[in-house]
Amino acid sequence: MHQQAALVTGGATRLGRYFSEALADAGYDIALHVNRSRVEAEEVARGIRAKGRECEIFHCDFLSENVDTELSDLIHALKNRFPGLNVLLNSASAYTSAPIAATDLAMLESQFRVNMFTPLLLTRHFAEAVDEGQVINIIDNKVAYHQFPYAAYLLSKMSLAEMTRMAALEFAPRIRINGIAPGVVLPASQRTSDYVEWRIEGIPLKRQGEPAHLVQALHYLLNNPFVAGQILFVDGGESINLEGRHSENYGH
């Protein structure tokens, strides 16, 4: 039996870092994908090695013209380095806000290449390389809405959610595929405290989430062998707050 290992894309920053460290705590060696965050990746790798786990950093630019070949080469290199590779966690994300009226082809391509095309291609190459395993896609609770100010980003994440369900059917039972859709957990640095409080007002549980809540979701998906094709919303119920307008809330 080989030591189990996980590939985490975007695993050096923000939520990806928490997922990388959580997987290491759970006994996985870590293949840490990085593009521009090399300094942060080195720091995360040192911490994971201090836990007694192996950690290697692998570079890949998901906007490369030869990305499909590079992703195939990446998976094969990882399988050689970590023969027990059995988890792919797609956490890398590209985010640009713009409505449809301000969205051009370049923006569409960059958002879809990182948020949708790369997870799909990695899933394909991962499925070719491993006997059995799991794929977990990090999505966004915004997929429950039609927020046109984030058109390209949100459409790419909606596509990722649908791909998660489709791939779960195609690769079952050998590979279980699920997703996590975080809510207000790590707001972007430019978000003001007033904005965050305003968002919390729309959350039924009236609180901001914590990375630990997403780590709990990760453990649930990893350890429940009867869950497949599911998008687990971890957002305090924000995504179900779709009451809409009606006569009883008119004027309130």
C-alpha positions in Angstrom: 0.0 0.0 0.0 1.3 3.4 -1.0 1.1 6.5 1.2 -2.0 8.4 0.2 -1.4 11.8 -1.4 -3.5 14.8 -2.6 -3.0 17.4 -5.3 -4.3 20.8 -4.2 -4.4 23.5 -6.9 -4.0 27.0 -5.7 -3.0 25.3 -2.4 -0.7 28.1 -1.1 -3.1 30.9 -0.5 -6.5 31.7 1.0 -8.8 28.7 1.3 -6.4 26.5 -0.7 -3.9 26.8 2.1 -6.4 25.7 4.7 -7.3 22.7 2.6 -3.7 21.7 2.0 -2.9 21.9 5.7 -6.1 20.0 6.6 -5.3 17.2 4.2 -1.8 17.0 5.7 -3.3 16.7 9.2 -5.5 13.9 7.9 -2.5 11.9 6.8 -2.0 12.9 3.2 1.2 13.8 1.5 0.7 17.0 -0.5 1.4 18.0 -4.1 1.1 21.8 -3.9 0.2 23.5 -7.2 1.4 27.0 -7.6 1.6 29.6 -10.3 2.7 33.0 -8.9 2.5 32.4 -5.2 5.9 30.7 -4.9 7.0 32.4 -1.6 3.7 31.5 0.1 4.0 27.9 -1.3 7.4 27.5 0.3 6.0 28.6 3.6 3.1 26.2 3.4 5.4 23.4 2.4 7.6 23.9 5.4 4.7 23.8 7.7 3.4 20.6 6.1 6.8 18.9 6.3 7.0 20.0 10.0 3.8 17.9 10.5 5.7 14.8 9.2 4.2 14.7 5.8 5.8 15.0 2.4 5.1 18.1 0.3 6.3 19.0 -3.1 5.6 22.2 -5.0 4.6 21.9 -8.7 4.2 24.9 -11.0 1.7 25.2 -13.8 0.1 28.3 -15.4 -3.5 27.5 -16.2 -3.6 30.2 -18.8 -0.8 28.6 -20.9 -1.6 27.9 -24.5 -0.3 24.3 -24.0 -2.1 23.8 -20.7 -3.7 20.5 -21.6 -0.4 18.9 -22.3 1.1 20.5 -19.2 -1.7 19.2 -17.0 -1.2 15.7 -18.4 2.5 16.0 -17.7 1.8 17.3 -14.2 -0.4 14.4 -13.2 2.1 11.9 -14.5 4.9 13.6 -12.6 2.8 13.6 -9.5 1.9 9.9 -9.9 5.6 9.1 -10.1 6.5 11.2 -7.1 3.4 10.1 -5.1 2.3 6.6 -6.2 -0.5 6.8 -3.7 -2.1 9.9 -5.3 -5.9 9.5 -4.7 -7.3 13.0 -4.1 -7.6 16.0 -6.5 -8.8 19.2 -4.9 -9.5 22.0 -7.4 -9.2 25.2 -5.4 -7.4 27.5 -7.8 -9.7 30.3 -8.9 -9.7 33.4 -11.1 -12.0 36.3 -10.2 -12.8 39.4 -12.2 -16.0 41.3 -11.6 -17.8 42.8 -14.6 -21.4 42.7 -16.0 -22.1 41.1 -19.3 -22.1 44.6 -20.9 -18.4 45.0 -19.9 -17.3 41.4 -20.5 -15.0 40.7 -23.5 -13.6 37.5 -24.9 -10.4 37.8 -23.1 -12.2 38.0 -19.7 -14.4 35.0 -20.6 -11.4 33.0 -21.6 -9.4 33.7 -18.5 -12.2 33.0 -16.1 -13.4 29.8 -17.8 -9.8 28.5 -18.4 -9.0 28.7 -14.7 -12.4 28.0 -13.1 -13.8 25.4 -15.4 -11.6 24.1 -18.2 -8.6 23.3 -15.9 -10.6 21.4 -13.3 -12.3 19.4 -16.1 -9.0 18.5 -17.8 -7.3 17.7 -14.5 -10.2 15.4 -13.6 -9.8 13.6 -16.9 -6.0 13.2 -16.5 -6.4 12.2 -12.8 -9.0 9.6 -13.8 -6.6 8.2 -16.3 -3.7 7.9 -13.8 -5.3 6.5 -10.7 -7.2 3.3 -10.0 -9.6 4.9 -7.6 -9.9 8.2 -5.8 -11.8 11.4 -5.2 -12.2 14.8 -6.8 -13.4 17.8 -4.8 -14.2 21.1 -6.6 -14.3 24.3 -4.7 -17.1 26.3 -6.2 -19.0 29.4 -4.7 -22.4 29.8 -3.1 -23.0 32.6 -5.7 -23.9 29.8 -8.1 -27.4 29.9 -6.4 -27.9 33.4 -7.8 -27.9 35.3 -11.1 -25.6 38.1 -10.0 -24.8 39.7 -13.4 -22.1 42.0 -12.0 -19.9 38.9 -11.8 -21.0 37.5 -15.2 -17.9 35.6 -16.5 -16.7 34.5 -13.1 -20.1 33.3 -12.0 -20.9 31.5 -15.3 -17.6 29.7 -15.1 -18.4 28.5 -11.5 -21.9 27.5 -12.5 -20.4 25.4 -15.3 -18.0 23.9 -12.7 -20.9 22.9 -10.6 -22.6 21.2 -13.5 -19.4 19.5 -14.5 -19.1 18.2 -11.0 -22.4 16.4 -11.3 -21.8 15.2 -14.8 -18.3 13.8 -14.0 -19.6 12.1 -10.9 -21.8 10.0 -13.1 -19.2 9.3 -15.7 -16.4 8.2 -13.3 -18.5 6.4 -10.7 -17.9 4.1 -9.0 -14.2 4.2 -9.3 -13.9 7.9 -8.5 -16.2 9.9 -6.3 -16.6 13.6 -7.3 -18.2 16.3 -5.2 -18.0 20.0 -4.6 -18.0 22.6 -1.8 -19.6 26.0 -2.2 -18.3 28.4 0.4 -20.2 31.5 1.5 -18.9 34.4 3.5 -15.8 32.9 5.0 -12.7 34.8 3.8 -14.0 38.0 2.2 -11.6 39.7 -0.2 -9.2 42.2 1.3 -10.9 45.1 -0.4 -14.3 44.3 1.3 -15.1 46.8 4.1 -16.4 45.7 7.5 -19.6 47.5 6.7 -20.0 45.4 3.6 -19.3 42.1 5.5 -21.9 43.1 8.1 -24.4 43.8 5.4 -23.7 40.4 3.9 -24.2 38.7 7.3 -27.6 40.3 7.6 -28.7 38.2 4.6 -27.4 35.0 6.2 -30.1 33.0 8.1 -27.6 31.9 10.7 -26.5 35.6 11.2 -22.8 34.9 11.3 -19.7 34.8 9.2 -18.2 31.4 8.4 -14.8 30.2 9.4 -12.2 28.1 7.4 -12.8 25.4 10.0 -16.3 25.0 8.7 -15.0 24.3 5.2 -12.5 21.9 6.6 -15.3 20.0 8.3 -17.1 19.8 4.9 -13.9 18.5 3.3 -13.6 15.7 5.9 -17.3 14.8 5.4 -16.8 14.4 1.7 -13.5 12.5 2.1 -14.9 10.1 4.6 -18.5 9.3 3.5 -18.2 6.7 0.7 -21.9 7.0 -0.2 -21.8 10.7 -1.3 -21.3 11.5 -5.0 -22.2 14.3 -7.3 -23.2 16.7 -4.5 -22.4 20.4 -4.0 -22.2 21.0 -0.3 -23.1 24.6 0.5 -21.3 25.9 3.5 -22.8 29.3 3.8 -25.1 29.6 6.9 -28.1 29.1 4.7 -27.4 32.2 2.6 -28.0 30.4 -0.7 -31.5 29.3 0.3 -32.6 32.8 1.3 -34.6 33.2 -1.9 -38.0 34.2 -0.6 -38.4 36.9 -3.2 -41.0 39.7 -3.2 -44.6 39.0 -2.3 -47.6 40.8 -0.8 -46.7 40.0 2.8 -43.2 41.6 2.6 -44.3 44.5 0.4 -43.1 47.7 2.1 -40.9 46.0 4.6 
